[in-house]
């Protein structure tokens, strides 16, 4: 999975533990869900933290949904579910890693 380095140009909000946005652990950093996309702090500015390409999560038998017990995060035109330290999104009958 390739992450794009796309700076979020007008972002005057500082994310953190008390900012009110959903925090999602993502590898070596924390993403914050804000306005349907994910931001991460990077070298004094905020970047969009979006995956590139398509990575299916093989062997994922758990069905996510409203009452599945995992944190739901609005992401663009769909909902991701935070599970085992990453986000899953429904895609063509399977779950993708985001």
DRENLO-113139 format. One record per residue: residue number from 0; y, x, z of N, C-alpha, C, O in turn. Coordinates in Angstrom, 1 decimal. Example, Ala and Ser with C-alpha at 12.3 -4.5 7.8 and 13.67 -1.06 7.14 Angstrom:
BEGIN
0 | -5.7 | 13.2 | 7.8 | -4.5 | 12.3 | 7.8 | -3.3 | 13.2 | 7.8 | -3.3 | 14.2 | 8.5;
1 | -2.2 | 12.8 | 7.1 | -1.1 | 13.7 | 7.1 | 0.0 | 12.9 | 7.9 | 1.1 | 13.4 | 8.0;
END
This chain:
BEGIN
0 | -1.2 | 0.9 | 0.0 | 0.0 | 0.0 | 0.0 | 1.2 | 0.9 | 0.0 | 1.3 | 1.8 | 0.8;
1 | 2.1 | 0.7 | -0.9 | 3.3 | 1.4 | -1.0 | 4.5 | 0.6 | -0.5 | 4.7 | -0.6 | -0.8;
2 | 5.3 | 1.3 | 0.4 | 6.5 | 0.6 | 0.9 | 7.7 | 1.0 | 0.1 | 7.9 | 2.2 | -0.2;
3 | 8.5 | 0.1 | -0.3 | 9.7 | 0.4 | -1.0 | 10.8 | 0.7 | -0.1 | 10.9 | 0.1 | 1.0;
4 | 11.6 | 1.7 | -0.4 | 12.8 | 2.1 | 0.4 | 14.0 | 1.4 | -0.2 | 14.7 | 1.9 | -1.1;
5 | 14.2 | 0.1 | 0.2 | 15.3 | -0.7 | -0.3 | 16.2 | -1.0 | 0.9 | 15.9 | -1.8 | 1.7;
6 | 17.4 | -0.3 | 0.9 | 18.3 | -0.5 | 2.0 | 18.9 | -2.0 | 1.9 | 19.2 | -2.5 | 0.9;
7 | 19.0 | -2.6 | 3.1 | 19.6 | -3.9 | 3.2 | 21.1 | -3.6 | 3.4 | 21.5 | -3.2 | 4.5;
8 | 21.9 | -3.8 | 2.3 | 23.3 | -3.3 | 2.3 | 24.2 | -3.9 | 3.3 | 25.1 | -3.2 | 3.8;
9 | 24.1 | -5.2 | 3.6 | 25.1 | -5.9 | 4.5 | 24.3 | -6.4 | 5.6 | 23.8 | -7.6 | 5.6;
10 | 24.1 | -5.6 | 6.6 | 23.3 | -6.0 | 7.8 | 24.0 | -5.5 | 9.0 | 23.7 | -4.4 | 9.5;
11 | 24.9 | -6.3 | 9.6 | 25.6 | -5.9 | 10.7 | 25.0 | -6.3 | 12.0 | 25.6 | -6.1 | 13.1;
12 | 23.8 | -6.9 | 12.0 | 23.1 | -7.3 | 13.2 | 22.2 | -6.2 | 13.6 | 21.4 | -5.6 | 12.8;
13 | 22.2 | -5.9 | 14.9 | 21.3 | -4.8 | 15.4 | 20.1 | -5.5 | 16.0 | 20.2 | -6.3 | 16.9;
14 | 18.9 | -5.2 | 15.5 | 17.7 | -5.8 | 16.0 | 17.2 | -5.0 | 17.2 | 17.5 | -3.8 | 17.4;
15 | 16.5 | -5.7 | 18.0 | 15.9 | -5.1 | 19.2 | 15.2 | -6.1 | 20.0 | 15.0 | -7.3 | 19.6;
16 | 14.7 | -5.7 | 21.2 | 13.8 | -6.6 | 22.0 | 14.5 | -7.9 | 22.4 | 13.8 | -8.9 | 22.7;
17 | 15.8 | -8.0 | 22.4 | 16.5 | -9.2 | 22.8 | 17.3 | -9.9 | 21.7 | 18.2 | -10.7 | 22.0;
18 | 17.0 | -9.5 | 20.4 | 17.9 | -10.0 | 19.4 | 17.5 | -11.5 | 18.9 | 18.3 | -12.1 | 18.2;
19 | 16.4 | -12.0 | 19.3 | 16.0 | -13.3 | 19.0 | 15.1 | -13.4 | 17.7 | 14.7 | -14.5 | 17.4;
20 | 14.9 | -12.3 | 17.0 | 14.0 | -12.4 | 15.8 | 12.6 | -11.9 | 16.2 | 12.4 | -11.1 | 17.1;
21 | 11.6 | -12.3 | 15.4 | 10.3 | -12.0 | 15.7 | 10.1 | -10.5 | 15.4 | 10.4 | -10.0 | 14.3;
22 | 9.5 | -9.7 | 16.3 | 9.2 | -8.3 | 16.1 | 7.8 | -8.2 | 15.8 | 6.9 | -8.8 | 16.4;
23 | 7.5 | -7.4 | 14.7 | 6.1 | -7.2 | 14.3 | 5.9 | -5.7 | 14.2 | 6.5 | -5.0 | 13.4;
24 | 4.9 | -5.2 | 15.0 | 4.5 | -3.8 | 14.9 | 3.9 | -3.5 | 13.5 | 3.1 | -4.3 | 13.0;
25 | 4.4 | -2.4 | 12.9 | 4.0 | -2.1 | 11.5 | 3.9 | -0.6 | 11.3 | 4.8 | 0.1 | 11.1;
26 | 2.6 | -0.1 | 11.5 | 2.4 | 1.3 | 11.4 | 3.2 | 2.0 | 12.5 | 2.9 | 1.8 | 13.7;
27 | 4.1 | 2.9 | 12.1 | 4.8 | 3.8 | 13.1 | 6.2 | 3.2 | 13.5 | 7.0 | 3.9 | 14.0;
28 | 6.4 | 1.9 | 13.1 | 7.7 | 1.3 | 13.4 | 7.6 | -0.1 | 13.7 | 6.5 | -0.7 | 13.7;
29 | 8.7 | -0.8 | 14.0 | 8.7 | -2.2 | 14.2 | 9.6 | -2.9 | 13.1 | 10.7 | -2.5 | 12.9;
30 | 9.0 | -4.0 | 12.5 | 9.8 | -4.8 | 11.6 | 10.3 | -6.0 | 12.4 | 9.7 | -6.4 | 13.4;
31 | 11.4 | -6.5 | 11.9 | 12.0 | -7.7 | 12.5 | 12.1 | -8.8 | 11.4 | 12.7 | -8.5 | 10.3;
32 | 11.6 | -10.0 | 11.6 | 11.6 | -11.0 | 10.6 | 13.0 | -11.7 | 10.7 | 13.4 | -12.2 | 11.8;
33 | 13.7 | -11.7 | 9.6 | 15.1 | -12.2 | 9.6 | 15.4 | -12.8 | 8.2 | 15.3 | -12.1 | 7.2;
34 | 15.8 | -14.0 | 8.2 | 16.2 | -14.7 | 6.9 | 15.0 | -14.6 | 5.9 | 15.3 | -14.5 | 4.7;
35 | 13.8 | -14.7 | 6.3 | 12.6 | -14.8 | 5.4 | 12.2 | -13.5 | 4.9 | 11.3 | -13.4 | 4.0;
36 | 12.7 | -12.4 | 5.4 | 12.2 | -11.1 | 5.0 | 12.1 | -10.2 | 6.2 | 12.5 | -10.6 | 7.3;
37 | 11.6 | -9.0 | 6.0 | 11.4 | -8.1 | 7.2 | 12.3 | -6.8 | 7.1 | 12.5 | -6.3 | 6.0;
38 | 12.9 | -6.5 | 8.2 | 13.8 | -5.3 | 8.2 | 13.2 | -4.3 | 9.2 | 12.5 | -4.6 | 10.1;
39 | 13.5 | -3.1 | 8.9 | 13.2 | -2.0 | 9.8 | 14.3 | -1.0 | 9.8 | 15.1 | -0.8 | 8.9;
40 | 14.5 | -0.4 | 11.0 | 15.6 | 0.7 | 11.1 | 15.1 | 1.9 | 10.5 | 13.9 | 2.3 | 10.6;
41 | 16.0 | 2.6 | 9.7 | 15.6 | 3.8 | 9.1 | 16.9 | 4.7 | 8.9 | 17.8 | 4.3 | 8.2;
42 | 16.9 | 5.8 | 9.6 | 18.0 | 6.8 | 9.5 | 19.4 | 6.2 | 9.6 | 20.3 | 6.5 | 8.8;
43 | 19.6 | 5.3 | 10.6 | 20.9 | 4.7 | 10.9 | 21.3 | 3.5 | 10.1 | 22.4 | 3.0 | 10.2;
44 | 20.4 | 3.0 | 9.3 | 20.6 | 1.7 | 8.5 | 19.4 | 0.9 | 8.6 | 18.3 | 1.3 | 9.1;
45 | 19.4 | -0.3 | 8.0 | 18.3 | -1.2 | 8.0 | 17.8 | -1.3 | 6.6 | 18.5 | -1.5 | 5.6;
46 | 16.5 | -1.2 | 6.4 | 15.8 | -1.3 | 5.1 | 15.0 | -2.6 | 5.1 | 14.6 | -3.1 | 6.1;
47 | 14.8 | -3.1 | 3.9 | 13.8 | -4.1 | 3.7 | 12.4 | -3.4 | 3.8 | 12.2 | -2.3 | 3.3;
48 | 11.5 | -4.0 | 4.5 | 10.2 | -3.4 | 4.7 | 9.2 | -4.4 | 4.0 | 8.6 | -5.2 | 4.7;
49 | 9.0 | -4.2 | 2.8 | 8.1 | -5.1 | 2.0 | 7.0 | -4.2 | 1.3 | 7.2 | -3.1 | 0.8;
50 | 5.8 | -4.8 | 1.3 | 4.7 | -4.1 | 0.7 | 4.8 | -4.1 | -0.8 | 5.4 | -5.0 | -1.4;
51 | 4.3 | -3.1 | -1.5 | 4.3 | -3.1 | -2.9 | 2.8 | -3.2 | -3.3 | 1.9 | -2.7 | -2.7;
52 | 2.6 | -4.0 | -4.4 | 1.2 | -4.2 | -4.9 | 0.5 | -5.3 | -4.1 | 1.1 | -6.0 | -3.4;
53 | -0.8 | -5.3 | -4.3 | -1.6 | -6.4 | -3.7 | -2.8 | -5.7 | -3.0 | -3.6 | -5.0 | -3.6;
54 | -2.9 | -6.0 | -1.7 | -4.0 | -5.4 | -0.9 | -4.8 | -6.5 | -0.3 | -4.3 | -7.1 | 0.7;
55 | -5.9 | -6.9 | -0.8 | -6.7 | -7.9 | -0.2 | -7.3 | -7.4 | 1.1 | -7.8 | -6.3 | 1.2;
56 | -7.4 | -8.3 | 2.1 | -8.1 | -8.0 | 3.4 | -9.5 | -8.5 | 3.3 | -9.8 | -9.7 | 3.5;
57 | -10.4 | -7.6 | 2.9 | -11.8 | -8.0 | 2.7 | -12.5 | -8.3 | 4.1 | -12.2 | -7.7 | 5.1;
58 | -13.4 | -9.2 | 4.0 | -14.2 | -9.6 | 5.2 | -13.4 | -10.3 | 6.2 | -13.8 | -10.3 | 7.4;
59 | -12.4 | -11.0 | 5.9 | -11.5 | -11.8 | 6.8 | -12.0 | -13.2 | 6.8 | -11.6 | -14.0 | 6.0;
60 | -12.8 | -13.6 | 7.8 | -13.4 | -14.9 | 7.9 | -12.6 | -15.9 | 8.7 | -12.8 | -17.1 | 8.6;
61 | -11.7 | -15.4 | 9.5 | -10.8 | -16.2 | 10.3 | -9.8 | -17.0 | 9.5 | -9.2 | -16.4 | 8.6;
62 | -9.7 | -18.3 | 9.7 | -8.7 | -19.1 | 9.0 | -7.5 | -19.2 | 9.8 | -7.5 | -19.8 | 10.9;
63 | -6.4 | -18.7 | 9.3 | -5.1 | -18.8 | 10.0 | -4.5 | -20.2 | 9.7 | -4.8 | -20.8 | 8.7;
64 | -3.7 | -20.6 | 10.6 | -3.0 | -21.9 | 10.5 | -2.2 | -22.2 | 11.7 | -2.0 | -21.3 | 12.6;
65 | -1.7 | -23.4 | 11.8 | -0.7 | -23.8 | 12.8 | -1.2 | -23.5 | 14.3 | -0.4 | -23.1 | 15.1;
66 | -2.5 | -23.7 | 14.5 | -3.1 | -23.6 | 15.9 | -4.1 | -22.5 | 16.0 | -5.0 | -22.5 | 16.8;
67 | -4.0 | -21.4 | 15.2 | -5.0 | -20.4 | 15.2 | -4.8 | -19.4 | 16.3 | -5.7 | -18.6 | 16.6;
68 | -3.6 | -19.4 | 17.0 | -3.4 | -18.5 | 18.1 | -2.7 | -17.2 | 17.7 | -2.4 | -16.4 | 18.6;
69 | -2.4 | -17.0 | 16.4 | -1.7 | -15.8 | 16.0 | -0.3 | -16.1 | 15.7 | 0.1 | -17.2 | 15.3;
70 | 0.6 | -15.1 | 15.8 | 2.0 | -15.3 | 15.6 | 2.3 | -15.6 | 14.1 | 1.9 | -14.8 | 13.3;
71 | 3.0 | -16.6 | 13.8 | 3.4 | -17.0 | 12.4 | 4.8 | -16.4 | 12.2 | 5.7 | -16.6 | 13.0;
72 | 5.0 | -15.8 | 11.0 | 6.2 | -15.2 | 10.6 | 6.6 | -15.7 | 9.2 | 5.8 | -15.5 | 8.3;
73 | 7.7 | -16.4 | 9.1 | 8.1 | -16.8 | 7.7 | 8.5 | -15.6 | 6.9 | 9.2 | -14.7 | 7.4;
74 | 7.9 | -15.5 | 5.7 | 8.1 | -14.4 | 4.8 | 8.3 | -14.9 | 3.4 | 7.3 | -15.2 | 2.7;
75 | 9.5 | -14.9 | 3.0 | 9.8 | -15.4 | 1.6 | 9.4 | -16.9 | 1.5 | 9.9 | -17.7 | 2.3;
76 | 8.5 | -17.2 | 0.6 | 8.1 | -18.5 | 0.3 | 6.7 | -18.9 | 1.0 | 6.1 | -19.9 | 0.6;
77 | 6.3 | -18.1 | 1.9 | 5.0 | -18.4 | 2.6 | 5.1 | -17.9 | 4.1 | 6.2 | -17.5 | 4.5;
78 | 4.0 | -18.1 | 4.8 | 3.9 | -17.7 | 6.2 | 2.9 | -16.6 | 6.3 | 1.8 | -16.7 | 5.8;
79 | 3.2 | -15.5 | 7.0 | 2.3 | -14.4 | 7.3 | 1.9 | -14.7 | 8.8 | 2.6 | -15.3 | 9.6;
80 | 0.7 | -14.2 | 9.1 | 0.1 | -14.3 | 10.5 | -0.1 | -12.9 | 11.0 | -0.8 | -12.1 | 10.3;
81 | 0.4 | -12.6 | 12.1 | 0.2 | -11.3 | 12.7 | -1.1 | -11.2 | 13.4 | -1.4 | -12.0 | 14.3;
82 | -2.0 | -10.3 | 13.0 | -3.3 | -10.2 | 13.4 | -3.8 | -8.8 | 13.4 | -3.8 | -8.2 | 12.3;
83 | -4.3 | -8.3 | 14.5 | -4.8 | -6.9 | 14.6 | -3.8 | -5.9 | 14.1 | -4.2 | -4.9 | 13.5;
84 | -2.5 | -6.1 | 14.4 | -1.5 | -5.1 | 14.1 | -1.0 | -5.1 | 12.7 | -0.3 | -4.2 | 12.3;
85 | -1.3 | -6.1 | 11.9 | -0.8 | -6.3 | 10.6 | -0.6 | -7.7 | 10.3 | -1.0 | -8.6 | 11.0;
86 | 0.0 | -8.0 | 9.1 | 0.3 | -9.4 | 8.7 | -0.7 | -9.8 | 7.6 | -0.9 | -9.0 | 6.7;
87 | -1.2 | -11.0 | 7.8 | -2.1 | -11.6 | 6.7 | -1.3 | -12.7 | 6.1 | -0.6 | -13.5 | 6.7;
88 | -1.5 | -12.8 | 4.8 | -0.9 | -13.9 | 4.0 | -2.0 | -14.5 | 3.1 | -2.8 | -13.8 | 2.5;
89 | -2.0 | -15.8 | 3.0 | -3.0 | -16.5 | 2.1 | -2.6 | -16.2 | 0.7 | -1.4 | -16.3 | 0.3;
90 | -3.6 | -15.9 | -0.2 | -3.4 | -15.6 | -1.6 | -4.7 | -15.9 | -2.4 | -5.7 | -15.2 | -2.2;
91 | -4.6 | -16.9 | -3.2 | -5.7 | -17.2 | -4.2 | -7.1 | -17.2 | -3.5 | -8.0 | -16.6 | -4.0;
92 | -7.2 | -17.9 | -2.4 | -8.5 | -18.1 | -1.7 | -8.9 | -17.0 | -0.8 | -10.0 | -17.0 | -0.3;
93 | -8.1 | -16.0 | -0.6 | -8.4 | -14.9 | 0.3 | -7.2 | -14.5 | 1.1 | -6.1 | -15.1 | 0.9;
94 | -7.3 | -13.6 | 2.0 | -6.1 | -13.1 | 2.8 | -5.7 | -11.7 | 2.4 | -6.5 | -10.9 | 2.1;
95 | -4.4 | -11.5 | 2.2 | -3.8 | -10.2 | 1.9 | -3.3 | -9.5 | 3.1 | -2.8 | -10.2 | 4.0;
96 | -3.3 | -8.2 | 3.1 | -2.6 | -7.4 | 4.1 | -1.2 | -7.3 | 3.6 | -0.9 | -6.9 | 2.5;
97 | -0.2 | -7.5 | 4.5 | 1.2 | -7.3 | 4.2 | 1.8 | -6.3 | 5.1 | 2.9 | -6.0 | 5.0;
END
